[in-house]
C-alpha cells in the first residue's frame, strides 16, 4: 500500500495536470468559437459558387477548360490536412487513416500517389510510413486566412496544369458539431461539377468560357479555404472534448486518491496510538 507521502505527492501531480488540461480546454473553446463562425459563414458562399459553376457549365455546352477536363489518371496527389499539435483525441489519427485508405485504393488501380502534408502531425505520420511527400506545409493559423488557402490552392493547380498530377484529392475532418467530426475525401481537381439544375437559359457577358476562366481560380481558392476552416474547427472541437474528458478523469482520480490519503493517514494515526498504548501498558506491567 502506498505511503501517505506518496499519495500526497501523486495528488499534487494530478492537480497540476488538471490545471493544464482545464486551461487548454478554455483556450480551445475560445479558438473554436472564432473558427466555427468562419466555417459556418463560408458555407453559403461555397454552396452558391458551386451552383453558379454548374449553371455556367450547363450553358457553355462543350467544356475545354483544363481545370474541368477529366483525363486518364496515372498520378494523383492527396492533400492531407492535420494539426500541428496533438492532445486532440482521435482527430489526427482518424484523418490519417482515411488518407492512407484512399491512397491504398488508388494504388490498387495502378495509380502513383504523392502526398502534400498540411500540418506537422500528418507530415510525421507519412514519414514514419515512408510515404512519398512532394510538399509539406505547417504553421496554419488557428483561424485560417484566405492567403494560406491560396498558397495551397496555387500549388495544387500549378502541378495539375503542368501534368504532374492527373487528380488532386483533399482529405480533412469535416466539422459537424462541437463533439462530432468525420474524415472525408473531396476531389479538388479536376473540378467536380453538377451539370443542369434549373432548366433556365442564361445570357453571359462576356462568353461562358471567359467567365469560367475568371470564376474557377476563385472557386478553387474558396473551396480550399472552406475545407481548411472546417478542419481547424474540427481540431479545436476535438481538442476541447479531449481536454474536457481529461479534466473530468483527473477529478475522479483526485476523489479516489483523497479518500485513499485519508484512510492511510487514519490508519497511521491509529497505529501510532496503538503503539503508545502498548508501550504504556508495558511500562505499567
C-alpha positions in Angstrom: 0.0 0.0 0.0 1.5 3.4 -0.9 2.6 5.6 1.9 0.8 8.8 2.9 3.7 10.8 1.4 3.5 9.0 -1.9 -0.3 9.6 -2.2 0.1 13.3 -1.3 2.8 13.6 -4.0 0.6 12.0 -6.6 -2.4 14.2 -5.6 -0.2 17.3 -6.2 0.9 15.9 -9.6 -2.6 15.3 -10.8 -3.7 18.7 -9.6 -1.0 20.3 -11.7 -2.1 18.2 -14.8 -5.7 19.2 -14.2 -4.8 22.9 -14.2 -3.1 22.4 -17.6 -6.0 20.4 -19.1 -8.5 22.9 -17.9 -6.5 25.8 -19.3 -6.2 24.0 -22.7 -9.9 23.3 -22.7 -10.7 27.0 -22.3 -8.2 28.1 -24.9 -9.6 25.5 -27.4 -13.2 26.7 -26.7 -12.2 30.3 -27.5 -10.5 29.3 -30.7 -13.4 27.0 -31.7 -15.9 29.9 -31.4 -13.9 32.0 -33.9 -13.1 29.2 -36.3 -16.7 27.7 -36.2 -18.1 31.1 -37.1 -15.7 31.4 -40.1 -16.6 27.8 -41.2 -20.4 28.4 -40.9 -20.2 31.8 -42.6 -18.2 30.4 -45.6 -20.7 27.6 -46.3 -23.5 29.6 -48.1 -20.9 31.3 -50.3 -19.3 28.0 -51.2 -22.7 26.4 -52.0 -23.8 29.3 -54.2 -20.5 29.3 -56.0 -20.9 25.6 -56.8 -24.5 26.3 -58.0 -23.3 29.1 -60.3 -20.5 26.9 -61.6 -23.0 24.2 -62.6 -25.2 26.7 -64.4 -22.3 28.2 -66.4 -21.0 24.7 -67.4 -24.5 23.7 -68.5 -24.8 26.9 -70.6 -21.4 26.6 -72.1 -22.0 23.3 -73.8 -18.7 21.7 -74.6 -16.1 22.3 -71.9 -12.5 22.5 -72.7 -11.1 24.4 -69.7 -8.1 22.4 -68.4 -9.3 22.6 -64.7 -12.5 20.9 -65.6 -11.4 18.2 -68.1 -11.1 14.6 -66.9 -8.0 12.7 -68.2 -6.6 9.2 -67.6 -5.3 9.1 -64.1 -1.7 7.9 -63.8 -0.5 10.2 -61.0 -2.6 11.6 -58.1 -1.9 13.9 -55.1 -3.6 13.7 -51.7 -3.6 16.8 -49.7 -3.7 15.6 -46.1 -4.8 18.3 -43.5 -3.9 17.5 -39.9 -3.0 19.6 -36.9 0.5 20.8 -35.9 -0.1 19.5 -32.3 -1.6 16.5 -30.6 -3.8 16.2 -27.5 -6.9 16.2 -29.7 -8.3 12.8 -29.1 -8.6 10.8 -32.4 -8.6 13.9 -34.6 -5.3 13.3 -36.3 -5.3 9.5 -36.2 -8.7 9.3 -37.9 -7.9 11.6 -40.8 -4.5 10.0 -41.3 -6.1 6.6 -41.5 -8.7 7.9 -44.1 -5.9 9.3 -46.3 -3.9 6.0 -46.2 -7.0 4.0 -47.1 -7.7 6.3 -50.1 -4.0 6.1 -51.2 -4.2 2.3 -51.0 -7.4 2.3 -53.1 -5.7 4.4 -55.8 -2.6 2.3 -55.7 -4.6 -0.9 -56.3 -5.7 0.7 -59.6 -2.1 1.2 -60.6 -2.1 5.0 -59.8 1.0 6.6 -58.4 0.2 8.6 -55.2 2.1 11.5 -53.7 1.1 13.4 -50.6 1.1 17.1 -49.7 1.1 17.3 -45.9 -0.6 20.2 -44.3 0.3 20.0 -40.6 3.2 18.5 -38.6 1.2 15.5 -37.4 0.4 14.4 -40.9 4.0 15.0 -42.0 5.4 12.9 -39.2 2.9 10.2 -39.8 3.7 9.9 -43.5 7.5 10.0 -42.8 7.2 7.1 -40.4 5.4 5.1 -43.0 7.9 6.1 -45.7 5.2 7.6 -48.0 6.1 9.8 -50.9 5.7 13.5 -50.0 6.1 16.2 -52.6 5.5 19.1 -50.2 4.9 19.9 -46.5 3.2 22.9 -45.1 2.9 23.8 -41.4 2.1 26.7 -39.2 -1.5 27.3 -40.4 -3.2 29.8 -38.1 -5.8 28.7 -35.6 -8.3 30.7 -37.7 -7.0 30.1 -41.2 -6.5 33.0 -43.5 -7.5 33.2 -47.2 -3.8 33.8 -48.1 -2.9 30.4 -46.6 -5.7 28.7 -48.6 -4.5 30.5 -51.8 -1.0 29.1 -51.2 -2.2 25.5 -51.1 -4.6 26.0 -54.0 -2.0 27.6 -56.1 0.4 24.7 -55.5 -2.3 22.1 -56.4 -3.5 24.0 -59.6 0.1 24.6 -60.8 1.1 20.9 -60.5 -2.2 19.8 -62.1 -2.0 22.1 -65.1 1.7 21.1 -65.6 0.6 17.5 -65.8 2.4 16.4 -62.7 -0.9 15.2 -61.2 -4.0 14.0 -63.1 -6.2 14.2 -60.0 -5.9 16.1 -56.7 -7.8 14.9 -53.6 -8.1 16.6 -50.3 -8.6 14.7 -47.0 -9.7 16.6 -43.9 -12.0 16.4 -40.9 -15.5 17.7 -41.7 -17.0 19.8 -38.8 -20.4 18.5 -37.8 -20.8 19.6 -34.2 -18.5 20.6 -31.4 -18.1 17.0 -30.3 -18.5 15.3 -33.7 -16.3 15.3 -36.7 -15.7 12.9 -39.6 -12.8 12.4 -42.0 -13.9 12.9 -45.7 -12.2 12.8 -49.1 -13.0 15.5 -51.6 -11.9 15.8 -55.2 -10.3 19.2 -55.8 -9.0 18.8 -59.4 -10.3 18.3 -62.0 -13.1 20.5 -60.5 -16.2 18.3 -60.0 -19.4 20.0 -61.1 -23.1 19.0 -61.4 -24.5 19.8 -64.8 -28.0 21.0 -65.2 -30.1 22.2 -62.2 -32.9 24.5 -63.1 -34.0 24.4 -66.7 -33.3 28.1 -67.5 -31.3 29.8 -70.1 -28.8 32.4 -69.0 -27.0 35.1 -71.0 -23.4 35.8 -70.0 -21.3 38.8 -70.7 -18.6 38.0 -71.7 -18.9 34.4 -73.0 -19.3 31.5 -70.6 -15.8 30.3 -71.3 -14.3 33.7 -70.3 -16.5 33.7 -67.1 -15.2 30.3 -66.2 -11.6 31.5 -66.6 -12.3 34.2 -64.0 -14.5 32.1 -61.8 -12.5 28.8 -61.5 -9.5 30.2 -59.7 -11.8 31.9 -57.2 -13.7 28.7 -56.8 -10.6 26.7 -56.0 -9.3 29.3 -53.5 -12.6 29.5 -51.7 -13.1 25.7 -51.7 -9.6 25.1 -50.1 -10.3 27.9 -47.6 -13.6 26.3 -46.6 -12.1 22.9 -46.2 -9.1 24.4 -44.2 -11.5 26.3 -41.9 -13.7 23.2 -41.3 -10.5 21.2 -40.5 -9.4 23.7 -37.9 -12.8 24.0 -36.4 -12.8 20.2 -36.1 -9.4 20.2 -34.5 -10.4 22.8 -31.8 -13.6 20.9 -31.1 -11.8 17.6 -30.8 -9.1 19.1 -28.5 -11.7 20.8 -26.3 -13.6 17.5 -26.0 -10.4 15.6 -25.2 -9.3 18.2 -22.5 -12.8 18.1 -21.0 -12.6 14.4 -20.6 -9.0 14.6 -19.2 -10.1 17.2 -16.7 -13.1 15.1 -15.6 -10.9 12.0 -15.3 -8.4 13.9 -13.2 -11.2 15.0 -10.9 -12.3 11.4 -10.4 -8.7 10.3 -9.7 -8.3 13.1 -7.1 -11.5 12.0 -5.3 -10.2 8.4 -5.2 -6.7 9.5 -4.0 -8.1 11.9 -1.4 -10.1 9.0 0.0 -7.1 6.8 0.0 -5.0 9.5 1.6 -7.5 10.0 4.4 -7.7 6.3 5.0 -3.9 5.9 5.1 -3.5 8.8 7.4 -6.2 7.5 9.7 -4.5 4.1 9.7 -1.2 5.7 10.6 -2.7 7.6 13.5 -4.5 4.6 14.8 -1.2 2.6 14.6 0.7 5.3 16.5 -2.0 5.4 19.2 -1.9 1.6 19.5 1.9 1.7 19.8 1.7 4.4 22.5 -1.0 2.5 24.5 1.0 -0.7 24.1 4.2 1.0 25.4 2.3 2.5 28.4 0.8 -0.9 29.3 4.3 -2.5 29.1 5.7 0.1 31.5 2.9 -0.4 34.0 3.4 -4.2 33.8 
